Amino acid sequence: MSTAKDIADRVAAAGYETVATRRVSDQAWEAYYDPIDARIALLRPGASEELAAVLDEAEREAALWRAHSHETGYLLSVVRPA
């Protein structure tokens, strides 16, 4: 895990400058996870043991994001050579 400053420092150390950044919004994450949740609900009945394990993991990932979205996220960065 890194802060925005840590990421900018690593970008600079690699010989680039940060032009712009944007945090992936909670709305974007919900737009990602909501269809996955719906698909899991469709696949869950009658799922094989192997598929159920994959569905369980996907549910855990979404639950972790929802529980900790205020603490973590993705930072999109536009960079160019310095």
N, C-alpha and C positions, 0 to 999 in steps of 0.2 A: 504494500500500500504506500502511496505517495501523496504528497500535497501538490497543489498546483505549482508552488515555488520549486519543489523538488523536481518536478517534471521539466519546468523551464530551465533549471540548472543543468539537467542532463541533456536537454536539447542544445543548450549553449556549449556544453563540454564536447558535444559531437560536431561542433562547427556550424550550427544553425541558429537562426534567431526565430523567436516565436512572433508571428504576425497577428494571430488572433486565437482565442480559445472560446469554447462553449461547453458547458456542462450538459450532458444528456438529461433532459427534464424527466420529472416523475411521470408526466403525461406520456412521454415517449416510452418509458418502461412499461406503463400499464397497457399501452397499445401493443407492446411486444408480448407481455405475459397473458393478457386476457384471452387472445385466441388460443394460446397454448393450453390454458386452463380448460377452455371449452373442448379442445381436441382430446385432452386427457379424460374428461368426463365421457366423451363418446367411446374412447378406446378401452376404458377401465372394465366395463362389463365383459366377462369372458376372456380377459387378457391372459395370455400364458404367463407362467412364472417369470420368464425372462423379460417380457414386455412390462409386466407389473413392476419389476425392479427399475426399469428405465422411467416409467411414469412416476414412481415414487421419488426418484432423484430429481426429475423435473419439478415436481410439486415442492420438494425441499428447497430447490434453488429459488423459486418464486416466493416461497414463504420467508426465506432468509432476506431476500431483497425487501419485501414488504416490512419486515421487522426492523431492518437497519437502513432503510433508504435515506434517512436523515444523516447517516454517518458515512456513506460510501456512494460511489457512482463512477461514471466515466467522464473524462475530460477530453473533448475533441480538440486537437491542436492543428493549426495551419502554420507550417514552418517553411523557411527558405534558407539557402546557404547564407552564412554571415558575410 
